[in-house]
Amino acid sequence: MVNLDASKLSTRELNNQIKEFAANGVETITIANPAARHNIAVGILAECDLQIEGSVGYYVASLLDGPRITIDGNAGWALGENMMSGSISLTKNAGASVAASMRGGEMFIGGNAGARAGISMKGGTLLIGGDSGFLTGFMMQKGRIIVCGDVGDAAGDSMYEGTIYVGGEIGSLGADAKIEESTEDELIEIWNMLEARGISERPHFRKIVSQKNLYHYDGRERHERPLI
């Protein structure tokens, strides 16, 4: 186990030390005094347990492939952006664009998430214990977003594939999105996930999926473009 004090290192120095320790097989790395700094733990490609003791800023834990990260606090914009594999667990609230372009792995937000959660998501699971803002799942291409609370307006706007499960109210649906009822198997799987996270409630999740009206290229477009 290695302990790092972020207050004594630049962001570049901190990230370089994390990468070095992880590449050398250190299993657990603890970061104290993050002070809501941006770009911490970016591009970590080796498996390890990384524990951040405090709130973090923008683009933290982005471009991950393997690490298991826990953050005891809040996070700014784009937590876990382009995450490929591994896991991120945040105890409190996340800003806008959490899990942007996420490709794999699992992310848990203990509180609420801001606007555009899961934007352009391409795989993996994003689990939000509270509410999520407008344009949740915007241009989603694959994967699963689970929101235990409410979602804001334009949920699932222009999504192609993937599923958004909502336990609370839906502000409004985005373009080409529709609501379906979840199956019993889907509900049981989600409830088991919640129980593993210490959440005892069992909401009756509805799911938002694509209508696929915008899914296929319209052959008429090639005639319309010259006119435009």
PyMOL commands that set and color helices and strands:
alter all, ss='L'
color gray80, all
select helices_A, chain A and resi 6-8+11-23+184-196+221-227
alter helices_A, ss='H'
color red, helices_A
select strands_A, chain A and resi 2-5+28-32+49-53+65-71+85-90+106-109+122-128+142-147+163-166+177-181+206-210
alter strands_A, ss='S'
color yellow, strands_A
deselect
rebuild
show_as cartoon
